[in-house]
């Protein structure tokens, strides 16, 4: 945690007693003590104080690598809202492990190199363009530290949003196409072996899908909105409404339902409370000219729009769990589904 160090009393013999204080609520797992022979350097982003701590032998590497903190903060403040712990400042501190999201004092051990421990984390060649630990762990200042899950069963609110924030940063720095490529790189990491949300009040450990499936779900939700201006306003309003609060998934769903005027509960529940992702079933008429479609999902009321047809001229359909039919001159082998925008399976018959 970031602290203001205040001299409390002088005890004599060269000893001084100090008080450590923060200005904001903090969840207890975000408290961390970092003790070492640190070298300190600082910077500013507008009126936000940036403090950096590293071992003396890594000073030049840290000065170079920690520059990414500025673009990260600019990105997240643009898309999510103001940095939540302004009075305590933002700090990045070298540690001997990969890193963690300690509130206003993010710890860092990513070898002063891009990627994640010098690996291409998503396997699509984009994660080596930035420092994964700076970008991911700092995202938790917004999602995890400011907005906190009231029960660990709902920790996708930290990790799904934190992972999606990486995609937001990629889009901010490198463009939309790279962001879509990056988030889809996470599909290989999804296991779909147990639901993201488990039982409450038993210290349930969520599966790793809360990271990767969580981010892919949020990318899907953005595509469901199909209006980026509206999506980014929703995201900013969501963060602004719940900052400095403990919340549950029900709070998230209620917010999005009220703000969109849609019943998104079955969509949230399918991705978060069931193992399988939805499958778009397509049946093509042998004589051609039409295709029938429906969702195969655990939620009986599941309904979600999706883009189909041809990539250069998508058509948005509104499938539910009952069969519907539409006219289409696109042959079965040429009929595409925008699976880079929605995390779904597709079955053609």
C-alpha positions as CSV (number, residue, x, y, z in Angstrom):
1,X,0.0,0.0,0.0
2,X,1.1,3.6,-0.6
3,X,1.6,5.6,2.6
4,X,2.3,9.0,3.8
5,X,5.1,8.7,6.3
6,X,4.7,11.2,9.2
7,X,7.3,11.6,12.0
8,X,5.6,10.7,15.2
9,X,8.2,11.2,17.9
10,X,11.9,11.2,18.3
11,X,13.0,8.4,20.7
12,X,16.7,9.4,21.1
13,X,19.8,7.4,20.3
14,X,19.2,8.0,16.6
15,X,15.7,6.4,16.5
16,X,12.5,8.0,15.3
17,X,9.0,6.6,15.5
18,X,6.9,7.0,12.4
19,X,3.2,6.7,11.6
20,X,2.0,5.2,8.3
21,X,-1.3,6.3,6.8
22,X,-3.5,6.1,3.7
23,X,-6.3,8.3,2.6
24,X,-8.7,5.7,1.2
25,X,-10.4,2.4,2.1
26,X,-8.2,-0.6,1.4
27,X,-8.9,-4.3,1.2
28,X,-6.5,-6.2,3.5
29,X,-4.9,-8.4,0.8
30,X,-3.6,-5.1,-0.8
31,X,-1.4,-4.3,2.2
32,X,2.2,-5.1,1.5
33,X,5.6,-4.2,3.1
34,X,8.5,-3.8,0.7
35,X,11.8,-3.5,2.5
36,X,15.1,-3.2,0.7
37,X,18.0,-1.0,-0.3
38,X,15.7,0.9,-2.7
39,X,16.7,3.8,-5.1
40,X,13.8,6.2,-5.6
41,X,13.0,8.4,-8.5
42,X,9.8,10.3,-9.3
43,X,7.7,11.9,-12.0
44,X,4.4,13.7,-12.5
45,X,1.4,13.1,-14.7
46,X,-0.5,16.4,-14.6
47,X,-1.1,16.7,-10.8
48,X,-0.6,13.0,-10.0
49,X,2.6,12.1,-8.3
50,X,4.4,9.0,-9.6
51,X,7.0,7.4,-7.4
52,X,9.3,4.5,-8.5
53,X,11.5,2.3,-6.4
54,X,14.1,-0.2,-7.6
55,X,17.4,-1.7,-6.6
56,X,20.3,0.6,-7.3
57,X,21.8,-1.7,-10.0
58,X,18.5,-1.6,-11.9
59,X,18.0,2.2,-11.9
60,X,18.6,2.8,-15.6
61,X,16.5,-0.2,-16.7
62,X,13.7,0.9,-14.4
63,X,13.8,4.5,-15.7
64,X,13.4,3.2,-19.2
65,X,10.7,0.5,-18.5
66,X,8.6,2.4,-16.0
67,X,7.9,5.1,-18.6
68,X,5.1,2.9,-19.6
69,X,3.2,3.8,-16.5
70,X,2.4,7.2,-18.0
71,X,0.7,5.8,-21.1
72,X,-1.1,3.2,-18.9
73,X,-2.5,5.9,-16.6
74,X,-3.5,8.1,-19.5
75,X,-5.3,5.2,-21.1
76,X,-7.2,4.0,-18.0
77,X,-8.1,7.5,-17.0
78,X,-9.6,8.1,-20.5
79,X,-11.6,4.9,-20.6
80,X,-12.4,4.2,-16.9
81,X,-12.1,7.4,-14.9
82,X,-9.7,9.3,-12.8
83,X,-7.0,7.5,-11.0
84,X,-8.7,6.5,-7.7
85,X,-6.0,7.1,-5.1
86,X,-4.7,10.5,-6.1
87,X,-3.9,11.6,-2.6
88,X,-1.6,8.6,-2.1
89,X,-0.2,8.8,-5.6
90,X,0.8,6.0,-7.9
91,X,3.9,3.9,-7.1
92,X,5.7,1.0,-8.8
93,X,8.1,-1.0,-6.7
94,X,10.6,-3.7,-7.7
95,X,10.1,-7.0,-5.9
96,X,11.6,-10.6,-6.4
97,X,8.3,-12.1,-7.7
98,X,6.4,-11.2,-10.9
99,X,4.1,-8.6,-9.3
100,X,0.8,-7.8,-7.7
101,X,-1.8,-5.1,-7.5
102,X,-1.0,-3.6,-4.0
103,X,-3.1,-0.5,-3.7
104,X,-1.3,2.6,-4.9
105,X,2.0,0.7,-4.6
106,X,2.0,-1.9,-7.5
107,X,4.8,-4.4,-7.1
108,X,6.9,-5.3,-10.1
109,X,9.2,-8.2,-10.9
110,X,8.9,-8.6,-14.7
111,X,12.6,-8.4,-15.5
112,X,12.3,-4.9,-16.9
113,X,11.2,-6.4,-20.2
114,X,8.1,-6.4,-22.3
115,X,5.7,-9.4,-22.4
116,X,5.1,-11.5,-19.3
117,X,8.4,-12.7,-17.7
118,X,9.8,-12.2,-21.2
119,X,7.2,-14.4,-22.9
120,X,4.6,-13.6,-25.5
121,X,1.7,-14.1,-23.1
122,X,-1.2,-14.4,-25.7
123,X,0.9,-16.0,-28.4
124,X,-0.2,-13.6,-31.1
125,X,2.9,-11.3,-31.1
126,X,1.3,-8.3,-29.4
127,X,2.0,-8.8,-25.7
128,X,5.8,-8.2,-26.4
129,X,5.0,-4.6,-27.3
130,X,4.3,-3.7,-23.7
131,X,5.1,-4.7,-20.1
132,X,2.4,-7.0,-19.0
133,X,2.8,-6.5,-15.3
134,X,2.7,-2.7,-15.4
135,X,-0.4,-2.8,-17.5
136,X,-2.3,-5.7,-15.9
137,X,-1.5,-5.1,-12.2
138,X,-2.1,-1.4,-12.4
139,X,-5.5,-2.0,-13.9
140,X,-6.5,-3.4,-10.5
141,X,-6.3,0.1,-9.1
142,X,-9.6,0.6,-10.8
143,X,-11.0,-3.0,-10.7
144,X,-10.0,-4.8,-7.6
145,X,-8.8,-2.0,-5.3
146,X,-11.4,0.8,-6.0
147,X,-14.2,-1.6,-7.1
148,X,-13.8,-4.7,-4.9
149,X,-15.7,-8.0,-5.0
150,X,-17.6,-8.5,-1.7
151,X,-16.9,-12.2,-1.9
152,X,-14.0,-14.0,-3.6
153,X,-16.5,-16.1,-5.6
154,X,-17.0,-12.9,-7.7
155,X,-13.4,-12.1,-8.2
156,X,-13.9,-12.0,-12.0
157,X,-14.9,-8.4,-11.2
158,X,-11.1,-7.9,-10.5
159,X,-9.5,-10.3,-12.9
160,X,-11.9,-10.3,-15.9
161,X,-12.0,-6.5,-15.9
162,X,-8.3,-6.4,-15.2
163,X,-7.5,-8.7,-18.2
164,X,-10.0,-6.8,-20.4
165,X,-8.1,-3.6,-19.4
166,X,-5.0,-5.0,-21.2
167,X,-7.1,-5.1,-24.4
168,X,-8.2,-1.5,-23.8
169,X,-4.5,-0.5,-23.5
170,X,-3.6,-2.4,-26.6
171,X,-6.4,-0.6,-28.5
172,X,-5.3,2.8,-27.0
173,X,-1.7,2.3,-28.1
174,X,-1.8,0.1,-31.2
175,X,-5.3,0.2,-32.6
176,X,-8.6,-1.7,-32.7
177,X,-7.4,-4.6,-34.9
178,X,-4.5,-5.4,-32.6
179,X,-6.9,-5.3,-29.6
180,X,-9.2,-7.8,-31.2
181,X,-6.3,-10.0,-32.1
182,X,-4.9,-9.7,-28.6
183,X,-8.2,-10.6,-26.8
184,X,-8.8,-13.6,-29.1
185,X,-5.3,-14.8,-28.2
186,X,-6.8,-15.6,-24.8
187,X,-9.2,-18.3,-26.2
188,X,-6.5,-20.9,-26.0
189,X,-6.2,-20.3,-22.2
190,X,-9.9,-20.9,-21.5
191,X,-10.7,-24.3,-20.0
192,X,-14.5,-24.2,-19.5
193,X,-14.3,-26.9,-16.8
194,X,-16.2,-25.1,-14.1
195,X,-18.2,-21.9,-13.8
196,X,-16.4,-18.6,-13.1
197,X,-18.8,-17.9,-10.2
198,X,-19.0,-20.5,-7.5
199,X,-20.5,-20.8,-4.1
200,X,-20.5,-17.8,-1.8
201,X,-19.1,-17.4,1.7
202,X,-16.8,-20.5,1.6
203,X,-13.6,-18.8,0.3
204,X,-14.2,-20.3,-3.1
205,X,-11.2,-20.1,-5.4
206,X,-12.4,-19.2,-8.9
207,X,-10.8,-20.9,-11.9
208,X,-8.3,-19.1,-14.2
209,X,-11.2,-18.7,-16.6
210,X,-12.2,-15.6,-14.5
211,X,-9.2,-13.9,-16.3
212,X,-9.5,-15.1,-19.8
213,X,-13.1,-16.0,-20.3
214,X,-14.0,-12.9,-18.3
215,X,-12.2,-10.7,-20.7
216,X,-13.6,-12.5,-23.7
217,X,-17.1,-12.1,-22.2
218,X,-16.6,-8.3,-21.8
219,X,-15.4,-8.1,-25.4
220,X,-18.6,-10.0,-26.3
221,X,-20.7,-7.6,-24.3
222,X,-19.1,-4.7,-26.1
223,X,-20.2,-6.3,-29.4
224,X,-23.7,-6.8,-28.1
225,X,-23.8,-3.0,-27.5
226,X,-22.6,-2.5,-31.1
227,X,-22.0,1.2,-30.3
228,X,-18.6,2.1,-29.1
229,X,-19.5,5.6,-27.8
230,X,-22.3,4.0,-25.8
231,X,-20.0,1.2,-24.6
232,X,-17.3,3.5,-23.3
233,X,-19.8,5.7,-21.5
234,X,-21.3,2.6,-19.9
235,X,-17.8,1.5,-18.7
236,X,-17.0,4.9,-17.3
237,X,-20.4,5.2,-15.6
238,X,-20.0,1.7,-14.2
239,X,-16.7,2.5,-12.6
240,X,-17.9,5.9,-11.4
241,X,-21.0,4.4,-9.8
242,X,-19.2,1.7,-7.9
243,X,-15.8,3.2,-7.0
244,X,-14.8,2.7,-3.4
245,X,-17.5,0.0,-3.0
246,X,-17.7,-3.7,-2.4
247,X,-20.0,-5.2,-4.9
248,X,-21.3,-8.6,-6.2
249,X,-22.1,-9.7,-9.8
250,X,-25.8,-9.0,-9.1
251,X,-24.8,-5.3,-8.8
252,X,-23.0,-5.4,-12.1
253,X,-25.9,-7.1,-13.9
254,X,-28.5,-4.7,-12.4
255,X,-26.4,-1.7,-13.5
256,X,-26.0,-2.9,-17.1
257,X,-29.7,-3.9,-17.3
258,X,-30.9,-0.5,-16.1
259,X,-28.5,1.6,-18.2
260,X,-29.2,-0.4,-21.4
261,X,-32.8,-1.1,-20.9
262,X,-32.1,-4.7,-21.9
263,X,-32.5,-7.9,-20.0
264,X,-28.8,-9.0,-20.0
265,X,-29.2,-11.3,-17.0
266,X,-29.3,-14.6,-19.1
267,X,-26.2,-13.4,-21.0
268,X,-24.2,-12.7,-17.8
269,X,-25.4,-15.9,-16.3
270,X,-24.5,-18.1,-19.3
271,X,-20.9,-16.9,-19.3
272,X,-20.4,-16.6,-15.6
273,X,-22.5,-19.2,-13.9
274,X,-22.3,-22.1,-16.4
275,X,-19.4,-24.0,-17.8
276,X,-20.2,-24.0,-21.5
277,X,-20.2,-21.0,-23.8
278,X,-23.2,-20.6,-26.1
279,X,-23.3,-22.3,-29.4
280,X,-24.9,-20.7,-32.5
281,X,-26.6,-23.6,-34.4
282,X,-27.1,-23.0,-38.1
283,X,-29.1,-25.2,-40.4
284,X,-28.9,-24.5,-44.2
285,X,-31.6,-25.5,-46.5
286,X,-30.5,-28.0,-49.2
287,X,-32.2,-26.0,-51.8
288,X,-30.4,-22.8,-50.7
289,X,-31.8,-19.4,-50.1
290,X,-32.4,-19.6,-46.3
291,X,-30.7,-20.6,-43.1
292,X,-32.3,-21.4,-39.7
293,X,-30.6,-20.4,-36.5
294,X,-30.9,-20.6,-32.7
295,X,-28.7,-20.5,-29.6
296,X,-27.9,-23.7,-27.7
297,X,-27.3,-22.5,-24.1
298,X,-27.9,-23.5,-20.5
299,X,-30.0,-20.4,-19.9
300,X,-33.5,-21.1,-21.4
301,X,-34.1,-17.3,-21.9
302,X,-30.7,-16.8,-23.5
303,X,-30.8,-14.3,-26.4
304,X,-28.0,-12.4,-27.9
305,X,-27.5,-10.5,-31.2
306,X,-24.6,-11.6,-33.4
307,X,-23.1,-10.6,-36.7
308,X,-23.2,-13.3,-39.5
309,X,-22.9,-13.6,-43.2
310,X,-19.9,-12.0,-44.9
311,X,-17.1,-10.2,-43.1
312,X,-17.3,-7.3,-45.4
313,X,-21.1,-6.9,-45.1
314,X,-22.1,-8.4,-41.7
315,X,-25.8,-8.9,-41.0
316,X,-26.9,-8.7,-37.3
317,X,-29.4,-11.3,-36.3
318,X,-31.2,-11.8,-33.0
319,X,-31.1,-15.5,-32.1
320,X,-32.9,-16.9,-29.1
321,X,-33.2,-20.6,-28.0
322,X,-36.1,-21.2,-30.5
323,X,-35.5,-21.7,-34.2
324,X,-35.8,-18.8,-36.5
325,X,-35.2,-18.6,-40.3
326,X,-33.9,-15.9,-42.5
327,X,-33.2,-15.5,-46.2
328,X,-29.6,-15.8,-47.2
329,X,-27.8,-16.2,-50.5
330,X,-24.5,-17.0,-48.8
331,X,-23.6,-20.6,-49.3
332,X,-22.9,-22.8,-46.2
333,X,-19.2,-23.0,-46.8
334,X,-19.0,-19.2,-47.2
335,X,-21.3,-18.3,-44.4
336,X,-19.2,-16.7,-41.6
337,X,-19.9,-15.7,-38.0
338,X,-18.0,-12.9,-36.3
339,X,-16.3,-15.1,-33.7
340,X,-13.6,-12.6,-33.1
341,X,-16.2,-10.2,-31.7
342,X,-18.2,-12.7,-29.7
343,X,-17.0,-15.6,-27.6
344,X,-19.2,-18.4,-29.0
345,X,-19.1,-21.8,-30.7
346,X,-20.7,-22.3,-34.1
347,X,-22.3,-25.5,-35.4
348,X,-23.2,-25.7,-39.1
349,X,-25.5,-28.4,-40.5
